[in-house]
Amino acid sequence: MNVAGVPKDLGAVASALWTWAVTFAPRLIAALLILIVGWIIARWASREVKALAHRSGRIDESLSPVLGTVVRYAILILIVVAALGQLGVQTTSVLAALGAAGLAIGLALQGTLSNIAAGMMLLWLRPFGIGNFIETSDVAGTVEAMSLFHTQLRTWDGIYKFVPNSQLWNVALTNYSRNPTRLILLEFGISYEDDIAEGRRVLTETAAKHPGVLKDPPPAVVPLSLGDSAVVLQVRAWAQTSNFWNVRWDLTQFGKRDLKAAGITIPFPQRVLHMADADTPTLLSRPDQADPAEEGSDQSRT
């Protein structure tokens, strides 16, 4: 081993390291500055997006943090790619790798991502909110909580429902609580012997006197149909959505009471049978056949 040559080799290594440091240091410092400034910008942009969403009043509160997080991480990804490019890394390959990884993750989490996309659309368009009673072809209940992945419902009989957001986005949905007022439709059957006009007057007064029935539009009673056993009168009255069922139950009770007080009968379902007289023949002969009795009388006459 040539010991005398070691200092010479160390000098060459030190010289190479110094040359590399002088050449690479500016790039490293620039990359660090990009990361630091980018981190600050990402945090600032996230806060501003959240504040803007809150001030607009058109974006659900639960969607604001999600938007802020998406903006923050999108900026951070761009900043990291820019810093790697400053260090001399081929960013094209990095972007290709990120795209391939994103595609693989998307295929693996297809159901989850569909729920997230549906959750974002539901939070953005807000077809329903907390406390609304909604119904689809598969589920119905009061909304208790919403998130990007699922919605929690409570049925009318107190059952907890965990519903993925995709099942609420891709179907027809009815929101019974969205509008401030609802139409109450009630049907009363009165006897054919009773006066229809009197029945309409009684039921109209019953609806008009109820404090929960709205004055505009005013309640109305129409002869809906002629049933098998009764003339069907339909009560049409508007009420506040929050008070809909209480008013409906009261009108059902008070309508029966007032009709009875006015002497108007609410008949039971019935069927009238006409019995033929026992002496009436039930079998008639055909015109081309002679009656045996008449044929015997004709023979006796001959």
C-alpha positions in Angstrom: 0.0 0.0 0.0 1.4 3.4 -1.0 0.9 5.5 2.1 2.6 8.4 0.5 -0.2 8.7 -2.0 -3.0 9.0 0.5 -2.8 12.7 1.1 -2.8 13.2 -2.7 -6.0 11.0 -3.0 -7.7 12.9 -0.1 -6.9 16.1 -1.7 -8.5 15.0 -5.0 -11.6 13.8 -3.1 -11.9 17.0 -1.2 -11.5 19.0 -4.4 -14.3 17.0 -6.0 -16.6 17.4 -3.0 -15.9 21.2 -3.0 -16.6 21.4 -6.7 -19.9 19.4 -6.3 -20.9 21.5 -3.3 -20.3 24.8 -5.1 -22.3 23.5 -8.0 -25.1 21.7 -6.1 -25.5 24.0 -3.1 -27.4 26.8 -5.0 -29.9 24.2 -6.3 -30.3 22.7 -2.9 -30.9 26.1 -1.3 -33.4 27.0 -4.1 -35.2 23.7 -3.5 -35.4 24.3 0.2 -36.7 27.8 -0.4 -39.3 26.5 -2.8 -40.5 23.9 -0.2 -40.7 26.5 2.7 -42.4 29.2 0.6 -44.7 26.6 -0.9 -45.7 25.2 2.5 -46.6 28.7 3.7 -48.6 29.4 0.5 -50.4 26.1 0.9 -51.5 26.9 4.4 -52.5 30.4 3.5 -54.5 29.2 0.5 -56.3 26.5 2.6 -57.3 29.1 5.2 -58.6 31.5 2.5 -60.6 28.9 0.7 -62.3 27.9 4.0 -63.0 31.5 4.8 -64.4 32.2 1.4 -66.6 29.2 1.5 -67.9 30.3 4.9 -68.5 33.9 3.8 -70.4 32.8 0.6 -73.2 31.1 2.6 -73.9 28.8 -0.4 -71.5 26.1 0.6 -72.3 23.6 3.4 -70.2 24.0 6.5 -69.1 20.3 6.4 -67.7 20.9 2.8 -65.5 23.9 3.7 -62.7 21.8 5.5 -62.7 19.4 2.6 -62.2 22.1 0.0 -59.4 23.6 2.1 -57.6 20.3 2.4 -57.9 19.5 -1.3 -56.4 22.9 -2.2 -53.6 22.5 0.3 -52.4 19.1 -0.8 -52.7 20.1 -4.5 -50.4 23.0 -3.9 -48.0 20.8 -1.9 -47.8 18.2 -4.7 -46.9 20.9 -7.2 -44.3 22.4 -4.8 -42.6 19.0 -4.3 -42.5 18.4 -8.0 -41.0 21.9 -8.6 -38.4 21.3 -5.8 -37.4 17.9 -7.4 -37.0 19.6 -10.7 -34.7 22.2 -9.2 -32.5 19.4 -7.9 -32.2 17.9 -11.4 -34.7 15.1 -11.0 -36.7 14.3 -14.1 -40.1 15.5 -13.2 -41.7 13.8 -16.2 -41.1 10.4 -14.7 -42.3 11.6 -11.3 -45.5 12.8 -12.8 -46.0 9.6 -14.7 -45.4 7.6 -11.5 -47.9 9.7 -9.6 -50.4 9.3 -12.4 -50.0 5.5 -12.4 -50.2 5.4 -8.6 -53.4 7.5 -8.7 -55.0 5.3 -11.3 -54.2 2.1 -9.3 -55.6 3.7 -6.1 -58.7 4.8 -8.0 -59.4 1.4 -9.3 -58.8 -0.2 -5.9 -61.1 2.3 -4.1 -63.7 2.7 -6.9 -66.6 2.3 -4.5 -65.1 4.6 -1.9 -64.3 7.3 -4.4 -67.8 7.1 -5.8 -69.1 7.7 -2.3 -66.7 10.7 -1.9 -67.8 12.2 -5.2 -71.4 11.7 -4.3 -70.8 13.2 -0.9 -69.2 16.3 -2.4 -72.1 16.8 -4.8 -74.6 16.3 -2.0 -72.8 18.8 0.2 -72.5 21.3 -2.7 -76.0 21.1 -4.1 -77.6 20.4 -0.7 -80.8 18.6 -1.8 -81.3 17.9 1.9 -79.9 19.0 5.3 -79.7 17.9 8.9 -83.1 17.4 10.3 -84.9 16.9 6.9 -87.0 13.8 6.3 -86.1 12.2 3.0 -87.2 9.2 1.1 -85.9 7.1 -1.8 -87.1 3.9 -3.3 -84.9 2.0 -0.8 -84.7 4.0 2.4 -86.5 6.8 4.3 -85.7 8.7 7.5 -84.6 11.9 9.1 -81.1 13.0 8.4 -79.0 13.1 11.5 -75.4 13.4 10.1 -73.6 13.8 6.8 -70.0 13.2 5.7 -68.1 12.6 2.5 -68.6 8.9 2.7 -72.1 8.3 4.2 -75.3 9.8 5.6 -76.9 8.7 8.9 -80.7 8.5 8.9 -83.2 7.7 11.7 -86.4 6.1 10.5 -89.8 7.1 11.9 -89.7 4.2 14.3 -86.3 5.0 15.7 -84.1 2.7 13.6 -80.5 3.8 12.7 -79.7 3.7 9.0 -76.1 3.9 7.6 -76.5 4.9 3.9 -73.5 5.3 1.5 -73.7 8.6 -0.3 -73.8 6.9 -3.8 -77.2 5.4 -2.9 -78.6 8.9 -2.3 -77.0 10.6 -5.3 -77.9 8.3 -8.2 -81.6 7.9 -7.4 -84.7 10.0 -7.3 -85.0 11.6 -3.8 -88.0 13.2 -2.1 -87.4 15.7 0.7 -90.6 16.2 2.7 -89.1 19.0 4.9 -87.5 21.3 2.3 -90.5 23.4 1.5 -92.1 25.5 4.3 -95.7 24.4 3.6 -97.5 21.2 2.6 -100.9 20.3 1.3 -103.2 18.2 3.4 -105.6 15.9 1.6 -108.3 14.1 3.5 -111.3 12.1 2.2 -114.6 11.8 3.9 -117.5 9.7 2.6 -121.1 10.9 3.2 -124.3 9.1 2.5 -126.0 9.4 -0.9 -129.1 10.6 1.0 -127.3 13.6 2.5 -126.8 17.0 0.9 -123.4 17.3 -0.7 -123.4 21.1 -0.4 -124.1 20.9 3.3 -121.3 18.4 3.8 -118.8 20.6 1.9 -119.9 23.6 4.0 -119.3 21.7 7.3 -115.9 20.4 6.4 -114.8 23.8 5.0 -115.7 25.5 8.3 -113.9 22.8 10.2 -110.7 23.4 8.3 -111.0 27.2 8.3 -111.4 27.3 12.1 -108.3 25.2 12.8 -105.4 27.5 13.9 -102.9 25.4 12.1 -104.5 25.7 8.7 -103.1 28.5 6.5 -105.5 31.2 5.3 -103.7 31.7 2.0 -104.5 29.7 0.0 -107.8 29.1 1.8 -109.0 25.5 2.5 -111.4 24.0 0.0 -113.7 20.9 -0.1 -114.5 19.2 -3.4 -116.7 16.3 -4.4 -114.0 13.9 -5.4 -115.9 10.9 -6.6 -119.1 8.8 -6.3 -118.1 5.6 -4.4 -119.8 2.3 -4.0 -121.3 3.3 -0.6 -120.7 7.0 -0.3 -120.1 10.3 -2.0 -116.4 11.1 -1.3 -115.6 14.7 -0.3 -111.9 15.7 -0.3 -110.6 18.4 2.1 -107.7 20.4 0.8 -105.9 22.5 3.3 -102.3 23.9 3.6 -100.3 23.9 6.8 -96.7 24.5 7.9 -94.5 21.5 7.2 -93.4 21.4 10.8 -97.0 21.1 11.9 -98.3 19.0 9.1 -99.1 15.7 10.9 -100.7 17.4 14.0 -103.1 19.4 11.7 -103.9 16.3 9.6 -104.8 14.3 12.7 -106.9 17.1 14.1 -108.8 17.6 10.9 -109.6 13.9 10.7 -111.0 13.9 14.2 -112.8 17.2 14.0 -114.2 16.5 10.5 -115.9 13.3 11.8 -117.2 15.1 14.8 -118.7 18.1 12.9 -120.3 15.9 10.2 -122.0 13.9 12.9 -123.2 17.0 14.7 -124.7 18.3 11.5 -126.6 15.1 11.0 -124.6 13.9 8.1 -123.9 10.2 8.0 -120.6 8.6 7.3 -121.8 5.2 6.0 -120.1 1.9 6.4 -119.1 0.1 3.2 -122.3 -1.7 2.2 -123.8 -3.7 -0.7 -127.4 -3.8 -1.7 -128.8 -7.2 -2.8 -132.1 -7.4 -4.7 -133.7 -10.8 -4.0 -136.0 -12.2 -6.7 -139.5 -13.3 -5.7 -139.9 -17.1 -5.2 -142.8 -17.2 -7.7 -140.7 -15.6 -10.4 -139.4 -18.2 -12.8 -135.6 -18.2 -12.9 -135.3 -20.1 -16.1 -136.7 -18.8 -19.3 -137.3 -21.0 -22.3 -135.8 -20.2 -25.6 -138.1 -18.9 -28.3 -137.6 -21.9 -30.5 -138.6 -24.3 -27.7 -142.3 -24.9 -26.8 -143.3 -24.7 -23.2 -144.3 -28.2 -22.0 -147.4 -26.8 -20.2 -148.6 -25.0 -23.4 -147.9 -28.1 -25.5 -150.0 -30.3 -23.1 -152.9 -27.8 -23.2 -152.8 -27.8 -27.0 -153.0 -31.6 -27.0 -155.9 -31.5 -24.6 -157.7 -29.1 -26.8 -157.3 -31.4 -29.7 
